[in-house]
Amino acid sequence: MRRQLPMRPEIKALRWIVVCLILLSASVAAQKGDEPIVQEPNWQRYRLTPHKLSVLLPKMPVSDDSRDECRSYSSNVYSSFADDIVYTVRVFADTKRRPPSWCRETSKFDAAFMDERIRDLESSLKLRRTLDEKSGTYRKVLLADDLHQYQIVGDPAKGGFFVYSVAHHKDHIVDTNRFFNSLETSTAKTESVLDVLKGSHRTVGDSKLKPIDKESWREIDTETLDRNYRIVNKFKARYTDAARTANIQGTVRLRVTLLASGATGAITPVTKLPHGLTEQAITAAKRIVFLPKKVKGVNQNVIVTVEYGFNIY
């Protein structure tokens, strides 16, 4: 019987190196295509799927949708970041469906519903109303404070209304005209109009961090321009059928890096839940839209802990 010679130490070490390289390559391959996304702001016209509408935005937005069967409306949100500003448009539409019999409370999609949304914004964010004008059943309202500017326009009697919002740091001077006045109802498909479809799977940041434009800030010394980060849009994570069947409830906690570019970075679970809920929370966290932290006028990376709750109603 042939005797097997012992493996030389250098060969054993080489084998471990090869195994580690294979594992590293597999990890990189798994993460490929899921790195932070950055690009230069480039204002283009985006078609808001599934609506026959389009608006101007600086980048491909992240998007989210929801529906309230008892109140007979659907809501689609589209949001993007560029140059220290978050641009968001929310479309409220009449589902034109009768509420299910199990609804405890119901309401109509009408002018009173639109007014309720306006009053909710005023009270929750302490906004001041700077304009409120009507032309027949069409209404236009402007709301603002030091951190937000809102335009609510539309006609619920004709099926929908729109909430435009611009979020920015205090003392940042923002021109909202291009965004607020960009709505078009043309349905023609052209190469110059991009379909949002499901939107970007990650919030898109800026590829270049530009120096502070002092003309865009109110009497600010760059050396003392400190602003904390602010999460503007944090979409709900989706419940999975498997978790619902297993009656799983609880909270997923994630450690999320909010990059100086405005993009979302690394995401690490702190507290997990089974049946795909942790993965759904990570998917939602990738689409957090925020204003980066500033220290002496320079954007900074920050790591924050965010929570996503899952409850069976």
Summary of the structure (lengths in Angstrom):
residues: 313
radius of gyration: 24.0
end to end distance: 70.2
largest distance: 100.2
contacts: 886
relative contact order: 0.15
helix: 21%
strand: 38%
